[in-house]
């Protein structure tokens, strides 16, 4: 998928931003990275597409059900659906992020999806209810058109949610109750923006009986970064919410996450998603805002390695970051792919490789979005990260002053 945007917060104009398997958004604060990442989230959210697909294809699906015939959807109908869906996202974007419409009055965007060629959804004789049949056909249409069925977003403030989710749930419940009791009052049902509300819901609706395809990668984060313990999620009893704790290996006891290190609290939701939420890896996307939070550079590199493994298993990933260490770590995996046909030590041989064809890297700067993946070198060009290089420039200038005056 390629996305072009105009007047999205600080982004005045950016064209043909291609979303691949592993995507890096980097730049200074206030350059529009999170706004753009949330737009990608909404564009790939299954529930939003599902509501429109059932309505958009309603007549065709009903005829298919009554005549026991396949549902044939043309390229023009796919394009019309995408345009209608984009219009809905554009109109609701300010509401989704809890902002004023006037701020986004000039915001526009367009998307393009390669290989649209129409689709035929086979009649399913095993379903005898029109309602269930409509849902089943809509799901298959979405998968055939977009390939991504579900997207998960880990917000930058995720650690706070992991510690306060029970209090937030109570506030959400009380707010919902007040809305029901005071129907005449215009008030939002949720007190949180859409992304954060969906993230909170995932925290308290986790089903620990589900072991996703990436369960082992959650364990790998615990072994290589935590080292001293692992995330413990106690199953909810009756109407209670789940309890997230940190289990210490040496004394076999749990402590509250609020008492654990900040790195553990930051990574706990990612481990939860890898273990229990991502169940159809080849059709899901994970967006992580500021993955580097509270992590030593070495831990950032290990996290990137786990994410490269996840991508190679089929997951699509977006990392929204300020960290040059994330860039350098990913470059190591790109370099590993470049030497895949050469002799190497076992240490390098075991290092996870990723192809440049799977990666996109964009610098948010100067009110636009710049591609910083060098097509010839097949590496991310870190020399384009001017804001980071300026730190070295200042040091070099002061060092030259010192050397020039050492003889005085």
C-alpha positions as CSV (number, residue, x, y, z in Angstrom):
1,X,0.0,0.0,0.0
2,X,1.1,3.5,-0.8
3,X,-0.2,6.6,0.9
4,X,0.0,10.3,-0.1
5,X,-1.0,13.0,2.4
6,X,-1.5,16.8,2.5
7,X,-1.8,19.0,5.5
8,X,-1.7,16.3,8.2
9,X,-0.6,18.2,11.2
10,X,3.1,19.2,10.5
11,X,3.2,17.3,7.2
12,X,2.3,19.7,4.4
13,X,2.8,17.3,1.5
14,X,4.2,13.7,1.2
15,X,3.7,11.4,-1.8
16,X,3.8,7.7,-2.3
17,X,4.9,6.6,1.1
18,X,5.1,2.8,0.7
19,X,4.2,0.5,3.6
20,X,6.2,-2.7,3.4
21,X,6.8,-5.5,5.8
22,X,9.2,-3.7,8.2
23,X,8.7,0.1,8.3
24,X,10.7,2.7,10.2
25,X,9.4,6.3,10.8
26,X,12.1,8.5,12.4
27,X,12.5,12.2,13.0
28,X,12.4,15.0,15.6
29,X,9.6,15.6,18.0
30,X,6.6,17.4,16.4
31,X,7.3,16.3,12.8
32,X,4.0,14.3,12.3
33,X,5.3,10.7,12.8
34,X,2.5,9.6,15.2
35,X,-0.2,11.4,13.2
36,X,0.8,9.5,10.1
37,X,1.2,6.2,12.0
38,X,-2.3,6.5,13.4
39,X,-3.6,7.2,9.9
40,X,-2.0,3.9,8.8
41,X,-3.6,2.2,11.8
42,X,-7.1,3.4,10.9
43,X,-6.6,2.5,7.2
44,X,-5.8,-1.1,8.3
45,X,-8.3,-1.5,11.1
46,X,-10.5,-4.5,10.4
47,X,-13.6,-3.4,12.4
48,X,-13.9,-0.1,10.4
49,X,-13.7,-1.9,7.1
50,X,-16.1,-4.6,8.3
51,X,-18.9,-2.2,9.0
52,X,-18.6,-0.6,5.6
53,X,-18.1,-3.9,3.7
54,X,-21.4,-5.4,5.0
55,X,-23.3,-2.3,3.9
56,X,-21.4,-1.8,0.6
57,X,-21.8,-5.4,-0.5
58,X,-25.2,-6.0,1.1
59,X,-27.2,-6.3,-2.0
60,X,-24.7,-8.6,-3.8
61,X,-24.4,-10.8,-0.7
62,X,-28.1,-11.2,-0.3
63,X,-28.5,-12.2,-4.0
64,X,-25.6,-14.7,-3.6
65,X,-27.3,-16.2,-0.5
66,X,-30.7,-16.5,-2.1
67,X,-29.4,-17.8,-5.5
68,X,-26.6,-19.9,-4.0
69,X,-24.1,-18.2,-6.3
70,X,-20.6,-16.8,-5.9
71,X,-20.1,-13.1,-5.2
72,X,-18.2,-11.5,-8.1
73,X,-16.6,-8.2,-7.2
74,X,-15.0,-6.1,-10.0
75,X,-11.9,-3.9,-9.9
76,X,-14.1,-0.8,-10.1
77,X,-16.1,-2.0,-7.1
78,X,-12.9,-2.6,-5.1
79,X,-11.7,0.9,-6.0
80,X,-15.1,2.4,-5.1
81,X,-15.0,0.6,-1.7
82,X,-11.5,1.9,-1.0
83,X,-12.5,5.5,-1.9
84,X,-15.6,5.3,0.3
85,X,-13.6,3.8,3.1
86,X,-10.9,6.5,2.8
87,X,-13.6,9.2,2.9
88,X,-14.9,7.8,6.1
89,X,-11.5,7.7,7.7
90,X,-10.7,11.3,6.6
91,X,-14.0,12.6,8.0
92,X,-13.6,10.8,11.3
93,X,-9.8,11.2,11.8
94,X,-10.2,14.2,14.1
95,X,-12.8,12.4,16.2
96,X,-10.6,9.3,16.4
97,X,-7.6,11.2,17.8
98,X,-9.9,13.5,20.0
99,X,-9.1,16.6,18.1
100,X,-11.0,19.5,16.6
101,X,-12.2,19.2,13.0
102,X,-11.1,22.7,12.2
103,X,-7.4,21.7,12.7
104,X,-7.7,19.1,10.0
105,X,-10.0,21.1,7.6
106,X,-7.4,21.0,4.8
107,X,-6.3,17.4,5.5
108,X,-6.5,15.1,2.5
109,X,-5.0,11.8,1.6
110,X,-5.1,9.1,-1.0
111,X,-4.1,5.4,-1.1
112,X,-3.1,3.0,-3.8
113,X,-3.0,-0.8,-3.6
114,X,-1.0,-2.9,-6.1
115,X,-2.5,-5.8,-7.9
116,X,-6.2,-5.0,-7.6
117,X,-7.8,-7.4,-10.1
118,X,-11.2,-8.0,-8.7
119,X,-12.1,-10.9,-6.6
120,X,-14.6,-13.8,-6.5
121,X,-15.9,-15.0,-3.1
122,X,-17.2,-18.6,-3.4
123,X,-20.7,-19.4,-2.2
124,X,-20.6,-21.1,1.2
125,X,-23.4,-23.7,1.6
126,X,-22.4,-24.4,5.2
127,X,-23.9,-21.1,6.4
128,X,-27.7,-21.0,6.6
129,X,-28.1,-17.6,8.2
130,X,-28.0,-14.4,6.0
131,X,-26.5,-12.4,8.9
132,X,-23.6,-14.9,9.3
133,X,-23.2,-15.3,5.6
134,X,-22.9,-11.5,5.2
135,X,-20.2,-11.4,7.8
136,X,-18.3,-14.3,6.3
137,X,-18.3,-12.9,2.7
138,X,-17.3,-9.4,4.0
139,X,-14.3,-10.9,5.8
140,X,-13.2,-12.7,2.7
141,X,-13.6,-9.6,0.6
142,X,-11.5,-7.6,3.0
143,X,-8.7,-10.2,3.1
144,X,-8.7,-10.6,-0.7
145,X,-8.5,-6.8,-1.2
146,X,-6.2,-5.6,1.6
147,X,-4.3,-8.7,2.8
148,X,-4.2,-7.1,6.3
149,X,-7.0,-8.2,8.6
150,X,-6.1,-6.5,11.8
151,X,-3.7,-3.9,13.1
152,X,-2.5,-3.3,16.7
153,X,-1.1,-0.1,18.0
154,X,1.1,0.2,21.1
155,X,1.0,3.9,22.1
156,X,4.0,5.7,23.5
157,X,2.3,6.0,26.9
158,X,1.7,2.2,27.1
159,X,3.6,1.9,30.4
160,X,1.2,4.2,32.1
161,X,-1.7,2.1,30.8
162,X,-0.2,-1.1,32.0
163,X,0.0,0.3,35.6
164,X,-3.3,2.2,35.7
165,X,-5.6,0.1,33.4
166,X,-7.9,-1.0,36.2
167,X,-8.5,2.6,37.3
168,X,-9.0,3.6,33.6
169,X,-11.5,0.8,33.1
170,X,-13.5,2.0,36.1
171,X,-13.5,5.6,34.7
172,X,-14.5,4.3,31.3
173,X,-17.3,2.3,32.9
174,X,-18.6,5.2,35.0
175,X,-18.5,7.5,31.9
176,X,-20.4,5.0,29.9
177,X,-23.0,4.6,32.6
178,X,-23.4,8.4,32.8
179,X,-23.9,8.6,29.0
180,X,-26.7,6.0,29.3
181,X,-28.4,7.8,32.2
182,X,-28.1,11.2,30.6
183,X,-29.0,10.6,27.0
184,X,-29.7,14.3,26.3
185,X,-26.2,15.3,27.2
186,X,-23.7,15.3,24.3
187,X,-20.8,13.3,25.7
188,X,-18.4,10.8,24.2
189,X,-18.8,7.2,25.4
190,X,-15.1,6.8,25.8
191,X,-12.9,9.2,27.7
192,X,-9.8,8.2,25.6
193,X,-8.9,8.6,21.9
194,X,-9.7,5.7,19.6
195,X,-6.2,4.1,19.5
196,X,-5.6,4.4,23.2
197,X,-9.1,3.1,23.9
198,X,-8.6,0.0,21.7
199,X,-5.2,-0.6,23.4
200,X,-6.8,-0.4,26.8
201,X,-9.5,-2.9,25.7
202,X,-6.8,-5.3,24.5
203,X,-5.2,-5.1,27.9
204,X,-8.2,-6.1,29.9
205,X,-9.7,-8.5,27.4
206,X,-6.6,-10.6,27.0
207,X,-7.3,-14.4,26.7
208,X,-4.2,-16.2,28.1
209,X,-5.6,-19.5,26.8
210,X,-4.8,-18.3,23.3
211,X,-1.2,-19.1,22.3
212,X,-0.4,-17.1,19.2
213,X,2.0,-18.0,16.4
214,X,4.6,-15.6,17.9
215,X,4.4,-16.8,21.5
216,X,8.1,-17.9,21.5
217,X,9.2,-14.4,20.5
218,X,7.6,-13.0,23.6
219,X,9.6,-15.5,25.6
220,X,12.7,-14.5,23.7
221,X,12.3,-10.8,24.8
222,X,12.1,-12.0,28.4
223,X,15.2,-14.2,28.1
224,X,17.4,-11.7,26.2
225,X,16.3,-8.4,27.7
226,X,14.5,-9.0,31.0
227,X,16.8,-11.9,32.0
228,X,15.7,-11.8,35.7
229,X,12.1,-12.9,35.2
230,X,9.0,-12.9,32.9
231,X,5.6,-11.3,32.5
232,X,2.8,-13.0,34.5
233,X,-0.8,-12.6,33.6
234,X,-3.3,-14.0,36.1
235,X,-6.5,-15.1,34.5
236,X,-9.5,-13.1,35.5
237,X,-12.1,-14.7,37.7
238,X,-15.8,-14.0,37.1
239,X,-16.0,-10.3,36.2
240,X,-12.6,-9.3,37.5
241,X,-9.9,-7.9,35.2
242,X,-6.6,-9.7,34.5
243,X,-3.7,-8.9,36.7
244,X,-0.3,-8.1,35.1
245,X,2.7,-8.8,37.3
246,X,6.5,-9.6,37.0
247,X,7.6,-13.0,38.1
248,X,11.2,-13.1,39.5
249,X,13.1,-16.2,38.5
250,X,15.3,-16.5,41.5
251,X,12.6,-16.4,44.2
252,X,9.6,-17.6,42.2
253,X,7.4,-14.7,43.3
254,X,5.4,-12.0,41.6
255,X,5.7,-8.3,42.0
256,X,3.4,-5.5,40.7
257,X,4.5,-4.0,37.4
258,X,4.7,-0.6,39.2
259,X,7.6,-2.1,41.3
260,X,9.4,-3.5,38.2
261,X,11.9,-1.6,36.1
262,X,10.6,0.8,33.5
263,X,12.0,-1.4,30.7
264,X,9.8,-4.3,31.9
265,X,6.7,-2.1,32.1
266,X,7.4,-0.7,28.6
267,X,7.9,-4.1,27.0
268,X,5.1,-6.0,28.9
269,X,2.3,-5.0,26.4
270,X,4.5,-6.1,23.5
271,X,5.0,-9.5,25.1
272,X,1.3,-9.8,25.7
273,X,0.5,-9.1,22.1
274,X,3.1,-11.6,20.8
275,X,1.8,-14.3,23.2
276,X,-1.9,-13.9,23.1
277,X,-3.3,-11.3,20.6
278,X,-1.5,-11.8,17.3
279,X,-3.1,-15.1,16.2
280,X,-3.1,-14.8,12.3
281,X,0.4,-13.4,11.8
282,X,0.4,-13.3,8.0
283,X,-2.6,-10.9,8.0
284,X,-1.8,-8.7,10.9
285,X,0.2,-5.5,11.5
286,X,1.9,-4.2,14.7
287,X,2.7,-0.5,15.2
288,X,5.0,0.4,18.1
289,X,5.3,4.1,19.0
290,X,8.8,4.9,20.5
291,X,10.0,1.3,21.0
292,X,13.2,2.5,22.4
293,X,11.6,3.9,25.6
294,X,13.7,3.0,28.7
295,X,15.9,0.6,26.7
296,X,19.7,0.6,26.7
297,X,21.1,0.6,23.1
298,X,22.0,-3.1,23.4
299,X,18.4,-3.9,24.4
300,X,17.1,-1.8,21.5
301,X,19.2,-3.9,19.1
302,X,17.9,-7.1,20.7
303,X,14.3,-5.9,20.3
304,X,14.9,-5.1,16.6
305,X,16.3,-8.6,16.1
306,X,13.1,-10.1,17.6
307,X,11.0,-7.8,15.4
308,X,12.9,-8.9,12.3
309,X,12.2,-12.5,13.2
310,X,8.5,-11.6,13.6
311,X,8.5,-10.0,10.1
312,X,10.2,-13.1,8.6
313,X,7.3,-15.1,10.1
314,X,4.8,-12.9,8.3
315,X,4.0,-10.0,10.7
316,X,4.0,-6.5,9.3
317,X,5.6,-3.9,11.6
318,X,5.9,-0.1,11.9
319,X,8.3,1.4,14.4
320,X,7.9,5.1,15.2
321,X,11.2,6.2,16.7
322,X,13.6,8.9,17.6
323,X,16.5,6.5,18.1
324,X,19.5,6.2,15.7
325,X,20.3,2.9,17.5
326,X,17.1,1.4,16.0
327,X,18.3,2.4,12.5
328,X,21.8,1.0,13.1
329,X,20.4,-2.2,14.5
330,X,18.1,-2.7,11.5
331,X,21.0,-1.9,9.1
332,X,22.9,-4.9,10.7
333,X,20.1,-7.2,9.6
334,X,20.0,-5.7,6.1
335,X,23.8,-6.2,5.8
336,X,23.4,-9.8,6.9
337,X,21.1,-10.4,4.0
338,X,23.7,-8.8,1.6
339,X,26.3,-11.4,2.6
340,X,24.0,-14.4,2.7
341,X,25.9,-16.2,0.0
342,X,29.4,-15.7,1.5
343,X,31.2,-17.8,4.1
344,X,30.8,-16.5,7.6
345,X,31.3,-17.5,11.3
346,X,28.4,-19.3,13.1
347,X,27.9,-16.1,15.1
348,X,27.0,-14.2,12.0
349,X,25.3,-17.1,10.4
350,X,22.8,-17.3,13.2
351,X,22.1,-13.5,12.9
352,X,18.6,-12.9,11.4
353,X,18.6,-11.5,7.9
354,X,16.0,-9.2,6.2
355,X,15.9,-8.2,2.6
356,X,15.8,-4.5,1.6
357,X,12.8,-5.3,-0.5
358,X,10.9,-5.9,2.8
359,X,11.9,-2.6,4.4
360,X,10.9,1.0,4.2
361,X,12.6,3.8,6.1
362,X,11.3,7.4,6.2
363,X,12.6,10.6,7.8
364,X,10.0,13.1,8.9
365,X,11.6,16.5,8.2
366,X,11.0,19.8,6.6
367,X,7.2,19.3,6.6
368,X,7.4,16.2,4.4
369,X,8.4,12.5,4.6
370,X,11.7,11.5,2.9
371,X,12.8,8.0,1.9
372,X,16.1,7.3,3.5
373,X,16.6,3.7,2.3
374,X,19.4,3.7,-0.3
375,X,18.2,1.5,-3.1
376,X,21.8,0.9,-4.4
377,X,23.4,0.1,-1.0
378,X,20.3,-1.6,0.3
379,X,20.8,0.0,3.6
380,X,19.2,2.9,5.5
381,X,21.3,6.0,4.9
382,X,22.0,7.3,8.4
383,X,24.0,10.2,7.0
384,X,20.6,11.8,6.2
385,X,19.8,12.0,9.9
386,X,21.0,15.5,10.0
387,X,19.6,16.3,13.5
388,X,21.7,13.5,15.0
389,X,24.8,14.3,13.1
390,X,24.7,17.9,14.4
391,X,25.6,16.6,17.9
392,X,28.9,15.3,16.5
393,X,29.5,18.5,14.5
394,X,29.3,20.6,17.7
395,X,31.7,18.3,19.5
396,X,34.1,18.3,16.6
397,X,34.1,22.1,16.5
398,X,34.8,22.4,20.2
399,X,37.5,19.7,20.0
400,X,39.2,21.7,17.2
401,X,39.2,24.8,19.4
402,X,40.8,22.8,22.2
403,X,43.5,21.5,19.9
404,X,44.2,24.9,18.3
405,X,44.8,26.4,21.7
406,X,46.8,23.6,23.4
407,X,50.1,25.3,22.6
408,X,49.0,28.7,24.2
